[in-house]
Amino acid sequence: MKRKISIGILLTVLVIAGIRMSGSAQFAVMTKKAERAEYTVCIDSGHGGNDPGKIGVAGTKEKEVNLTIALKLKKHLERQNIRVIMTRTDDRNLADANATNEKISDMKQRVAKMNSEQPDAVISIHQNSYTDSSVKGAQVFYYEGSKEGKMLAELLQKSLIGNVDPQNHRVAKANSDYYILKNTSAPTVIVECGFLSNPEEESLLISAAYQEKLVEALQKGICAYLVEH
C-alpha cells in the first residue's frame, strides 16, 4: 500500500520556506487531505560505477556527491510520508551486463525505472562543472514545453536560492536535449547542485552541513510542488 503524505506537515514546511499559497490552492489542499492523497517521487542519482561524472578540482567524484545527496533527500521525503523510488542506492550504473554502449543502456534503464511506477515527480541529482573556476551556483533544468516541469523547476530554484544561497541569481532553465528530460512521462527536473570546478563550492558540496541545507531546500520545493500540483 502506498504511504500517505501528511498535508499538515507540508503546510508547515511551506510556511517555513516562505512559499505562499493562494486561497484556491489552500482549498485544493483541504480537498486532497479529505481524499487522503498519495504521492510518489523518483530520485535519480546521476552517474555511478565506472562513470564518475564530473571530477572536482580537489578530486571529488560527482557520482559520490550525487548519491550522498540523493540518499539524504530520500530520508527527508519519507519523513513527510512521501513514497520514494530510487534509480540507484549504491555505486553502480544501470547498464545491461552485455551492453555494447554502457552509457546509452544506463540512460535507458534509468528512464524505464523513472516511468515504471508513474511518480508525481522525478528529481535527478547532479553536480556541474565549467572551464571558468569562478562560476558557481545551483541551477534546475526542465524539459522545454513542460508546464508542470517548469513549475517544479521554478519552485526548486526559488527554494535553493532562498534557503541555501541568496547570492545565486540563476533561474530555472528549459532544455530540449537532455535524454532524461525528453523521455520521462512525469514532470522531471535535473538539479545541478553546484560547480565542482569552483574550489569553494566543491568544498561546500562535500560538507555534510551544506548537503543538509541543500536537501532541506529541495524537500521544501518538492512539497510545494506536490501541494500545488
Long-range contacts (C-beta under 8 A, 24 or more apart in sequence): 2-38, 2-40, 2-83, 3-38, 3-78, 3-81, 3-82, 3-83, 4-36, 4-37, 4-38, 4-81, 5-37, 5-38, 5-39, 5-80, 5-81, 5-82, 5-226, 6-80, 6-81, 7-32, 7-33, 7-37, 7-227, 8-33, 9-80, 9-81, 10-80, 10-223, 10-226, 10-227, 11-227, 13-80, 13-219, 13-220, 13-223, 13-224, 14-220, 14-223, 14-224, 14-227, 16-220, 17-159, 17-162, 17-163, 17-217, 17-220, 17-221, 17-224, 18-162, 19-155, 19-158, 19-159, 19-220, 19-224, 21-227, 21-228, 25-227, 25-228, 28-227, 28-228, 29-227, 32-227, 38-83, 39-82, 39-83, 39-120, 39-226, 40-82, 40-83, 40-84, 40-85, 40-117, 40-118, 40-119, 40-120, 41-77, 41-82, 41-83, 41-84, 41-85, 41-119, 41-120, 41-121, 41-122, 41-123, 41-222, 41-226, 42-84, 42-85, 42-86, 42-87, 42-113, 42-114, 42-117, 42-119, 42-121, 42-122, 42-123, 42-186, 43-70, 43-73, 43-74, 43-77, 43-84, 43-85, 43-86, 43-87, 43-122, 43-123, 43-124, 43-125, 44-70, 44-86, 44-87, 44-88, 44-110, 44-114, 44-122, 44-123, 44-124, 44-125, 44-180, 45-69, 45-70, 45-71, 45-86, 45-87, 45-88, 45-125, 46-124, 46-125, 46-126, 46-190, 47-93, 47-126, 48-88, 48-90, 48-91, 48-92, 48-93, 48-94, 49-91, 49-92, 49-93, 49-95, 50-93, 50-102, 51-93, 51-102, 51-103, 51-106, 53-126, 53-127, 54-127, 54-128, 54-129, 54-196, 54-197, 55-129, 55-196, 56-127, 56-129, 56-196, 56-197, 56-202, 56-205, 57-133, 57-196, 57-197, 57-198, 57-199, 57-202, 58-199, 58-202, 58-203, 60-196, 60-202, 60-205, 60-206, 62-126, 62-127, 62-129, 62-196, 63-91, 64-91, 65-127, 65-193, 65-196, 65-205, 65-206, 66-125, 66-126, 66-127, 67-91, 68-211, 69-125, 69-193, 69-211, 69-214, 69-215, 70-125, 72-211, 72-212, 72-215, 73-123, 73-125, 73-215, 73-218, 73-219, 76-215, 76-216, 76-218, 76-219, 77-219, 77-222, 80-219, 80-223, 82-222, 82-223, 82-226, 85-113, 85-114, 85-116, 85-117, 85-119, 87-113, 87-114, 107-179, 107-180, 110-180, 111-179, 111-180, 111-183, 111-184, 114-180, 114-184, 114-186, 114-188, 115-183, 115-184, 115-185, 115-186, 118-185, 118-186, 119-186, 120-186, 120-187, 120-226, 120-229, 121-152, 121-186, 121-187, 121-188, 121-189, 121-222, 121-225, 121-226, 121-229, 122-180, 122-184, 122-186, 122-187, 122-188, 122-189, 123-156, 123-188, 123-189, 123-191, 123-218, 123-222, 124-180, 124-188, 124-189, 124-190, 124-191, 125-191, 125-193, 126-190, 126-191, 126-192, 126-193, 127-192, 127-193, 127-194, 127-195, 127-196, 127-205, 128-192, 128-193, 128-194, 128-195, 128-196, 128-197, 129-195, 129-196, 129-197, 130-195, 130-197, 131-197, 132-197, 133-197, 133-198, 133-199, 134-198, 135-195, 135-197, 135-198, 136-194, 136-195, 136-198, 136-200, 136-201, 137-165, 137-168, 137-169, 137-170, 137-194, 137-195, 137-201, 138-164, 138-165, 138-168, 138-170, 138-191, 138-192, 138-193, 138-194, 138-214, 139-170, 139-171, 139-172, 139-173, 139-192, 140-172, 140-173, 140-189, 140-190, 140-191, 140-192, 141-172, 141-173, 141-174, 141-175, 141-178, 141-181, 141-189, 141-190, 141-192, 142-172, 142-173, 142-174, 142-175, 142-181, 142-187, 142-188, 142-189, 142-190, 143-174, 143-175, 143-176, 143-178, 143-181, 143-182, 143-184, 143-188, 144-174, 144-175, 144-176, 145-174, 145-176, 146-181, 146-187, 146-188, 148-187, 148-229, 149-181, 149-187, 149-188, 149-189, 150-174, 151-187, 151-225, 151-228, 151-229, 152-187, 152-189, 152-221, 152-222, 152-225, 152-229, 153-189, 155-221, 155-222, 155-224, 155-225, 155-228, 156-189, 156-191, 156-217, 156-218, 156-221, 156-222, 156-225, 157-221, 158-221, 159-217, 159-218, 159-220, 159-221, 159-224, 160-191, 160-214, 160-217, 160-218, 160-221, 162-217, 163-213, 163-216, 163-217, 163-220, 164-210, 164-213, 164-214, 164-217, 187-225, 187-229, 191-218
